[in-house]
């Protein structure tokens, strides 16, 4: 019997909460069913399978992370926007490690669900909008987006696994990294001879 009030959204939220507690890759349908107090079979009325659930968790997390970044950066430009953007990204990763992992994991997401999910699309708009404040245009925009994502994700991933054992606090290095990114974005190197635009 399906528990009253059980919906795809409730199943997704339960999966997301579990991901934060045990790790995204450790989430199973059985664990989610136990969390909700239902039989495993009840979940399949709302989500197709574990891959579908993981895709829904990823979209939920992308929405949450994007909303946090949008709220943090509203009305800001230049270095202020960069710092607010990066800080919101890192804080989300700290507070929701399983959900954050979902946003960084290649998942076969239902195209119909993805088409109606504003998070990923809004994330691109926010990132490109912030970088346009530095006067960048394509192809430099795409290169800068990849640099920022690599830096932010690399930092929080290493931090999460205890990769910063040096006595200097990670926060101090984070601040300096953002200073360096700001300087680089203000002085973005032009394309060299023979490089394709």
PALUMNU-567800 format. One record per residue: residue number from 1; z, x, y of N, C-alpha, C in turn. Coordinates in Angstrom, 3 decimals. Example, Ala and Ser with C-alpha at 12.3 -4.5 7.8 and 13.67 -1.06 7.14 Angstrom:
BEGIN
SITE|n|nc3|nc1|nc2|cac3|cac1|cac2|cc3|cc1|cc2
SITE|1|7.800|13.190|-5.690|7.800|12.300|-4.500|7.800|13.200|-3.300
SITE|2|7.080|12.850|-2.250|7.140|13.670|-1.060|7.870|12.900|0.030
! end
This chain:
BEGIN
SITE|n|nc3|nc1|nc2|cac3|cac1|cac2|cc3|cc1|cc2
SITE|1|0.000|0.835|-1.191|0.000|0.000|0.000|0.000|0.872|1.245
SITE|2|-0.878|0.569|2.212|-0.957|1.349|3.439|0.211|0.986|4.338
SITE|3|0.891|1.978|4.831|2.032|1.745|5.702|1.576|1.066|6.986
SITE|4|2.352|0.064|7.424|1.992|-0.677|8.640|1.886|0.272|9.822
SITE|5|0.827|0.096|10.589|0.659|0.912|11.787|-0.011|2.248|11.547
SITE|6|-0.333|2.564|10.312|-0.991|3.837|10.023|-2.424|3.796|10.539
SITE|7|-2.800|4.801|11.311|-4.134|4.888|11.891|-4.643|6.311|11.748
SITE|8|-5.917|6.504|12.014|-6.482|7.853|11.988|-5.777|8.742|13.005
SITE|9|-5.431|8.174|14.154|-4.743|8.951|15.186|-3.364|9.396|14.713
SITE|10|-2.618|8.495|14.079|-1.288|8.857|13.586|-1.375|9.914|12.494
SITE|11|-2.350|9.785|11.625|-2.547|10.777|10.571|-2.879|12.134|11.187
SITE|12|-3.727|12.124|12.215|-4.119|13.366|12.884|-2.928|14.022|13.564
SITE|13|-2.137|13.237|14.271|-0.952|13.782|14.954|0.028|14.360|13.937
SITE|14|0.225|13.653|12.840|1.118|14.172|11.793|0.586|15.490|11.242
SITE|15|-0.714|15.572|11.045|-1.318|16.810|10.579|-1.170|17.937|11.586
SITE|16|-1.310|17.599|12.854|-1.172|18.603|13.915|0.259|19.120|13.997
SITE|17|1.220|18.212|13.889|2.627|18.633|13.916|2.935|19.540|12.733
SITE|18|2.409|19.169|11.585|2.605|19.984|10.389|1.953|21.353|10.551
SITE|19|0.768|21.380|11.144|0.069|22.655|11.366|0.907|23.594|12.218
SITE|20|1.572|23.055|13.239|2.421|23.890|14.090|3.622|24.439|13.326
SITE|21|4.077|23.689|12.332|5.261|24.103|11.579|4.937|25.078|10.446
SITE|22|3.854|24.812|9.721|3.586|25.619|8.520|2.325|26.472|8.610
SITE|23|1.516|26.253|9.643|0.254|26.977|9.779|-0.912|26.060|9.470
SITE|24|-1.960|26.172|10.249|-3.111|25.279|10.114|-3.723|25.318|8.721
SITE|25|-3.871|26.516|8.165|-4.519|26.656|6.855|-3.640|26.153|5.716
SITE|26|-2.363|25.928|5.986|-1.441|25.478|4.943|-1.323|23.957|4.862
SITE|27|-1.919|23.241|5.802|-1.825|21.781|5.818|-2.594|21.191|4.632
SITE|28|-1.959|20.257|3.915|-2.615|19.551|2.817|-2.473|18.045|3.043
SITE|29|-3.311|17.300|2.390|-3.227|15.844|2.488|-1.892|15.353|1.930
SITE|30|-1.433|15.954|0.862|-0.165|15.538|0.248|1.006|15.736|1.202
SITE|31|1.006|16.878|1.917|2.087|17.134|2.872|2.071|16.118|4.010
SITE|32|0.884|15.793|4.484|0.769|14.821|5.570|1.230|13.454|5.087
SITE|33|0.858|13.086|3.866|1.283|11.794|3.308|2.800|11.733|3.208
SITE|34|3.415|12.814|2.721|4.881|12.838|2.622|5.517|12.708|3.994
SITE|35|4.938|13.371|4.974|5.486|13.310|6.332|5.465|11.880|6.866
SITE|36|4.421|11.155|6.518|4.263|9.784|6.996|4.932|8.760|6.081
SITE|37|5.431|9.212|4.926|6.105|8.312|4.003|5.172|7.371|3.273
SITE|38|3.973|7.876|2.958|2.990|7.049|2.255|2.445|7.817|1.061
SITE|39|1.734|7.115|0.206|1.030|7.742|-0.913|-0.205|8.467|-0.379
SITE|40|-0.602|9.516|-1.057|-1.785|10.280|-0.648|-2.995|9.369|-0.430
SITE|41|-3.176|8.441|-1.352|-4.363|7.574|-1.295|-4.438|6.766|0.001
SITE|42|-3.288|6.468|0.592|-3.275|5.676|1.831|-3.985|6.393|2.975
SITE|43|-3.957|7.729|2.951|-4.576|8.491|4.043|-6.092|8.340|4.055
SITE|44|-6.674|8.147|2.860|-8.129|8.129|2.757|-8.755|6.856|3.323
SITE|45|-7.913|5.919|3.730|-8.403|4.755|4.459|-8.730|5.151|5.898
SITE|46|-8.115|6.245|6.366|-8.204|6.630|7.773|-8.945|7.947|8.013
SITE|47|-8.863|8.869|7.066|-9.620|10.127|7.154|-10.294|10.361|5.810
SITE|48|-11.474|10.945|5.824|-12.262|11.074|4.597|-11.668|12.071|3.604
SITE|49|-11.224|13.214|4.138|-10.724|14.286|3.280|-10.048|15.330|4.159
SITE|50|-9.651|16.443|3.557|-8.945|17.478|4.312|-9.829|18.094|5.396
SITE|51|-11.103|18.283|5.113|-12.016|18.847|6.123|-12.097|17.916|7.333
SITE|52|-12.192|16.623|7.082|-12.229|15.639|8.168|-10.934|15.706|8.969
SITE|53|-9.789|15.769|8.291|-8.501|15.855|8.980|-8.434|17.113|9.836
SITE|54|-8.869|18.239|9.296|-8.831|19.490|10.060|-9.727|19.408|11.300
SITE|55|-10.880|18.775|11.156|-11.748|18.589|12.310|-11.091|17.737|13.377
SITE|56|-10.394|16.686|12.951|-9.700|15.815|13.902|-8.556|16.550|14.600
SITE|57|-7.838|17.391|13.842|-6.773|18.204|14.447|-7.364|19.150|15.489
SITE|58|-8.491|19.771|15.159|-9.140|20.698|16.094|-9.552|19.989|17.387
SITE|59|-10.094|18.780|17.263|-10.511|18.034|18.456|-9.307|17.582|19.274
SITE|60|-8.254|17.147|18.604|-7.015|16.779|19.307|-6.480|17.971|20.083
SITE|61|-6.422|19.121|19.421|-5.899|20.330|20.062|-6.779|20.763|21.222
SITE|62|-8.092|20.671|21.059|-9.003|21.040|22.149|-8.777|20.145|23.360
SITE|63|-8.565|18.852|23.117|-8.278|17.932|24.221|-6.982|18.312|24.915
SITE|64|-5.928|18.550|24.141|-4.624|18.890|24.714|-4.694|20.179|25.529
SITE|65|-5.314|21.186|24.951|-5.410|22.486|25.627|-6.235|22.380|26.912
SITE|66|-7.310|21.622|26.868|-8.166|21.458|28.042|-7.444|20.706|29.147
SITE|67|-6.712|19.667|28.791|-5.942|18.914|29.791|-4.932|19.832|30.462
SITE|68|-4.268|20.658|29.663|-3.272|21.572|30.232|-3.929|22.563|31.193
SITE|69|-5.079|23.107|30.809|-5.778|24.056|31.680|-6.260|23.362|32.947
SITE|70|-6.808|22.157|32.808|-7.301|21.421|33.975|-6.173|21.150|34.964
SITE|71|-5.027|20.727|34.459|-3.889|20.444|35.333|-3.381|21.712|36.009
SITE|72|-3.412|22.825|35.285|-2.909|24.090|35.835|-3.821|24.664|36.913
SITE|73|-5.122|24.406|36.811|-6.081|25.060|37.709|-6.589|24.177|38.839
SITE|74|-6.184|22.912|38.873|-6.722|22.006|39.894|-6.464|22.564|41.297
SITE|75|-7.523|22.617|42.096|-7.424|23.078|43.478|-7.345|24.578|43.652
SITE|76|-7.432|25.337|42.564|-7.320|26.796|42.654|-8.685|27.453|42.503
SITE|77|-8.790|28.679|43.009|-10.025|29.452|42.883|-9.672|30.925|42.773
SITE|78|-10.661|31.710|42.358|-10.481|33.160|42.287|-9.361|33.567|41.345
SITE|79|-8.578|34.560|41.775|-7.529|35.088|40.900|-6.492|34.026|40.554
SITE|80|-6.152|33.164|41.515|-5.162|32.113|41.229|-5.629|31.223|40.090
SITE|81|-6.902|30.856|40.098|-7.451|30.021|39.034|-7.473|30.775|37.705
SITE|82|-7.866|32.030|37.750|-7.922|32.842|36.527|-6.541|32.950|35.887
SITE|83|-5.531|33.259|36.687|-4.171|33.421|36.165|-3.641|32.096|35.613
SITE|84|-3.873|31.014|36.345|-3.403|29.699|35.886|-4.106|29.297|34.593
SITE|85|-5.395|29.531|34.527|-6.196|29.220|33.340|-5.656|29.993|32.144
SITE|86|-5.526|31.298|32.310|-5.086|32.159|31.213|-3.663|31.840|30.770
SITE|87|-2.796|31.572|31.732|-1.404|31.270|31.418|-1.299|29.962|30.639
SITE|88|-2.060|28.947|31.044|-2.047|27.669|30.329|-2.551|27.865|28.896
SITE|89|-3.593|28.676|28.731|-4.153|28.996|27.404|-3.071|29.628|26.531
SITE|90|-2.408|30.662|27.065|-1.408|31.399|26.291|-0.195|30.532|25.965
SITE|91|0.254|29.742|26.927|1.411|28.872|26.688|1.108|27.851|25.597
SITE|92|-0.107|27.312|25.614|-0.465|26.347|24.568|-0.439|27.017|23.198
SITE|93|-0.966|28.232|23.134|-0.976|28.965|21.864|0.439|29.238|21.372
SITE|94|1.357|29.547|22.287|2.747|29.803|21.908|3.435|28.532|21.416
SITE|95|3.219|27.438|22.126|3.924|26.195|21.830|3.343|25.454|20.628
SITE|96|2.053|25.610|20.390|1.382|24.889|19.306|0.511|25.849|18.484
SITE|97|1.146|26.755|17.750|0.364|27.783|17.045|-0.629|27.234|16.033
SITE|98|-0.251|26.197|15.299|-1.169|25.632|14.315|-2.342|24.930|14.963
SITE|99|-2.064|24.148|15.985|-3.141|23.461|16.702|-4.057|24.473|17.381
SITE|100|-3.449|25.510|17.963|-4.253|26.534|18.619|-5.205|27.183|17.613
SITE|101|-4.690|27.508|16.421|-5.542|28.093|15.387|-6.720|27.174|15.080
SITE|102|-6.459|25.866|15.072|-7.533|24.901|14.803|-8.644|25.005|15.836
SITE|103|-8.291|25.309|17.087|-9.316|25.406|18.138|-10.142|26.678|18.023
SITE|104|-9.673|27.620|17.232|-10.364|28.905|17.108|-10.983|29.103|15.724
SITE|105|-10.938|28.068|14.882|-11.422|28.156|13.513|-12.730|27.386|13.359
SITE|106|-13.757|28.016|12.815|-14.999|27.267|12.563|-14.752|26.148|11.536
SITE|107|-15.024|24.923|11.940|-14.781|23.758|11.087|-16.012|22.868|11.129
SITE|108|-16.331|22.283|9.993|-17.448|21.344|9.919|-16.963|19.984|10.414
SITE|109|-17.095|19.741|11.720|-16.574|18.525|12.346|-17.638|17.434|12.329
SITE|110|-17.202|16.226|12.018|-18.084|15.059|12.019|-18.803|14.988|13.363
SITE|111|-20.141|15.037|13.379|-20.890|15.033|14.646|-20.582|13.824|15.533
SITE|112|-20.328|12.674|14.905|-20.024|11.478|15.702|-18.680|11.620|16.405
SITE|113|-17.682|12.161|15.694|-16.378|12.411|16.321|-16.522|13.427|17.446
SITE|114|-17.238|14.506|17.164|-17.413|15.569|18.161|-18.122|15.054|19.406
SITE|115|-19.077|14.159|19.222|-19.851|13.633|20.350|-18.989|12.828|21.306
SITE|116|-17.904|12.245|20.798|-17.046|11.411|21.637|-15.762|12.118|22.057
SITE|117|-15.648|13.401|21.731|-14.448|14.166|22.075|-14.688|14.938|23.367
SITE|118|-13.927|14.640|24.415|-14.166|15.296|25.705|-13.656|16.737|25.788
SITE|119|-12.693|17.102|24.939|-12.051|18.404|25.066|-12.975|19.604|25.057
SITE|120|-13.782|19.785|24.004|-14.644|20.972|23.965|-15.630|21.045|25.132
SITE|121|-16.222|19.901|25.467|-17.190|19.872|26.580|-16.496|20.182|27.914
SITE|122|-15.321|19.599|28.108|-14.570|19.831|29.350|-14.101|21.286|29.432
SITE|123|-13.772|21.878|28.293|-13.341|23.277|28.281|-14.454|24.182|28.796
SITE|124|-15.673|23.914|28.365|-16.823|24.697|28.833|-16.999|24.516|30.336
SITE|125|-16.906|23.270|30.802|-17.074|22.991|32.232|-16.012|23.707|33.065
SITE|126|-14.768|23.672|32.606|-13.684|24.326|33.340|-13.879|25.835|33.396
SITE|127|-14.266|26.404|32.262|-14.436|27.855|32.207|-15.580|28.311|33.105
SITE|128|-16.722|27.639|32.991|-17.869|28.009|33.815|-17.583|27.745|35.289
SITE|129|-16.893|26.654|35.574|-16.562|26.348|36.968|-15.673|27.413|37.579
SITE|130|-14.666|27.863|36.827|-13.775|28.901|37.326|-14.537|30.202|37.567
SITE|131|-15.460|30.532|36.669|-16.212|31.782|36.810|-17.256|31.713|37.925
SITE|132|-17.772|30.525|38.200|-18.709|30.411|39.325|-18.025|30.748|40.646
SITE|133|-16.704|30.577|40.684|-15.936|30.967|41.865|-16.024|32.455|42.149
SITE|134|-16.425|33.214|41.146|-16.626|34.652|41.317|-18.086|34.974|41.656
SITE|135|-18.887|33.944|41.830|-20.283|34.159|42.192|-21.176|34.547|41.033
SITE|136|-20.753|34.269|39.813|-21.556|34.644|38.650|-22.564|33.554|38.309
SITE|137|-23.708|33.972|37.814|-24.748|33.061|37.331|-25.221|33.590|35.984
SITE|138|-26.005|32.795|35.281|-26.506|33.225|33.969|-27.426|34.445|34.101
SITE|139|-27.416|35.353|33.138|-26.663|35.312|31.885|-25.248|35.867|31.998
SITE|140|-24.877|36.294|33.216|-23.549|36.877|33.390|-22.438|35.876|33.095
SITE|141|-22.677|34.601|33.390|-21.663|33.585|33.095|-21.319|33.568|31.611
SITE|142|-22.323|33.530|30.776|-22.080|33.496|29.334|-21.357|34.752|28.867
SITE|143|-21.774|35.897|29.387|-21.113|37.150|29.011|-19.652|37.153|29.458
SITE|144|-19.391|36.641|30.656|-18.020|36.600|31.169|-17.161|35.624|30.376
SITE|145|-17.727|34.473|29.996|-16.997|33.510|29.164|-16.579|34.175|27.853
SITE|146|-17.491|34.896|27.244|-17.176|35.566|25.970|-16.107|36.642|26.160
SITE|147|-16.166|37.342|27.276|-15.151|38.354|27.553|-13.779|37.714|27.704
SITE|148|-13.695|36.632|28.484|-12.400|35.980|28.695|-11.845|35.435|27.384
SITE|149|-12.696|34.748|26.627|-12.220|34.178|25.365|-11.737|35.280|24.428
SITE|150|-12.486|36.368|24.352|-12.089|37.477|23.490|-10.753|38.069|23.932
SITE|151|-10.578|38.220|25.234|-9.339|38.797|25.751|-8.158|37.868|25.522
SITE|152|-8.300|36.602|25.918|-7.191|35.660|25.772|-6.818|35.470|24.301
SITE|153|-7.837|35.215|23.475|-7.549|34.961|22.069|-7.027|36.226|21.386
SITE|154|-7.646|37.352|21.683|-7.182|38.593|21.073|-5.731|38.883|21.416
SITE|155|-5.366|38.660|22.661|-3.993|38.940|23.088|-3.010|38.023|22.369
SITE|156|-3.278|36.702|22.405|-2.307|35.774|21.813|-2.259|35.918|20.286
SITE|157|-3.386|36.259|19.661|-3.393|36.444|18.210|-2.567|37.669|17.816
SITE|158|-2.745|38.764|18.535|-1.954|39.960|18.263|-0.478|39.725|18.549
SITE|159|-0.211|39.016|19.626|1.167|38.699|19.989|1.824|37.860|18.895
SITE|160|1.102|36.866|18.371|1.652|35.968|17.351|1.992|36.700|16.062
SITE|161|1.223|37.729|15.740|1.470|38.458|14.490|2.381|39.669|14.697
SITE|162|3.003|39.762|15.880|3.928|40.861|16.141|3.234|42.187|16.348
SITE|163|2.013|42.131|16.871|1.211|43.343|17.011|1.538|44.210|18.211
SITE|164|2.454|43.754|19.058|2.815|44.549|20.237|4.243|45.074|20.069
SITE|165|4.377|46.166|19.337|5.702|46.704|19.024|6.204|47.706|20.063
SITE|166|5.347|48.100|20.981|5.739|49.067|22.023|6.866|48.487|22.863
SITE|167|7.682|49.368|23.442|8.832|48.895|24.222|8.418|48.155|25.500
SITE|168|7.227|48.415|25.995|6.769|47.678|27.177|6.550|46.221|26.780
SITE|169|7.115|45.301|27.543|7.044|43.877|27.214|5.600|43.384|27.262
SITE|170|5.201|42.547|26.308|3.846|41.991|26.333|3.516|41.293|27.647
SITE|171|4.490|40.654|28.254|4.237|39.957|29.519|3.743|40.917|30.595
SITE|172|4.286|42.113|30.623|3.843|43.097|31.613|2.386|43.485|31.369
SITE|173|2.033|43.663|30.107|0.644|43.992|29.782|-0.278|42.820|30.082
SITE|174|0.196|41.597|29.850|-0.592|40.392|30.142|-0.934|40.323|31.627
SITE|175|0.056|40.546|32.467|-0.163|40.511|33.920|-1.186|41.562|34.319
SITE|176|-1.056|42.764|33.780|-1.997|43.835|34.123|-3.398|43.522|33.590
SITE|177|-3.473|42.906|32.415|-4.782|42.539|31.864|-5.480|41.531|32.766
SITE|178|-4.735|40.583|33.293|-5.334|39.594|34.198|-5.743|40.235|35.519
SITE|179|-4.950|41.197|35.993|-5.340|41.955|37.195|-6.673|42.663|36.951
SITE|180|-6.782|43.279|35.775|-8.000|44.024|35.442|-9.201|43.088|35.303
SITE|181|-8.996|41.928|34.667|-10.089|40.960|34.537|-10.544|40.463|35.904
SITE|182|-9.600|40.199|36.777|-9.952|39.746|38.126|-10.798|40.790|38.848
SITE|183|-10.369|42.040|38.757|-11.120|43.122|39.411|-12.526|43.233|38.825
SITE|184|-12.622|43.144|37.513|-13.922|43.222|36.858|-14.822|42.060|37.283
SITE|185|-14.275|40.851|37.310|-15.075|39.681|37.688|-15.550|39.761|39.127
SITE|186|-14.734|40.343|40.002|-15.137|40.516|41.402|-16.224|41.570|41.555
SITE|187|-16.287|42.498|40.617|-17.252|43.605|40.681|-18.086|43.641|39.401
SITE|188|-18.597|42.482|39.020|-19.347|42.377|37.766|-20.578|43.281|37.819
SITE|189|-20.772|44.116|36.783|-21.905|45.046|36.820|-23.240|44.331|36.684
SITE|190|-24.227|44.778|37.435|-25.553|44.164|37.307|-26.191|44.529|35.973
SITE|191|-27.152|43.721|35.584|-27.892|44.024|34.352|-28.614|45.348|34.514
SITE|192|-28.586|46.149|33.470|-29.279|47.437|33.518|-30.763|47.269|33.263
SITE|193|-31.506|48.318|33.517|-32.951|48.308|33.260|-33.213|47.994|31.789
SITE|194|-34.138|47.110|31.560|-34.506|46.772|30.201|-33.648|45.720|29.545
SITE|195|-32.533|45.319|30.216|-31.691|44.269|29.651|-32.313|42.921|29.947
SITE|196|-32.230|42.047|28.964|-32.840|40.723|29.088|-31.907|39.763|29.808
SITE|197|-32.469|39.010|30.747|-31.710|37.977|31.433|-31.810|36.685|30.646
! end
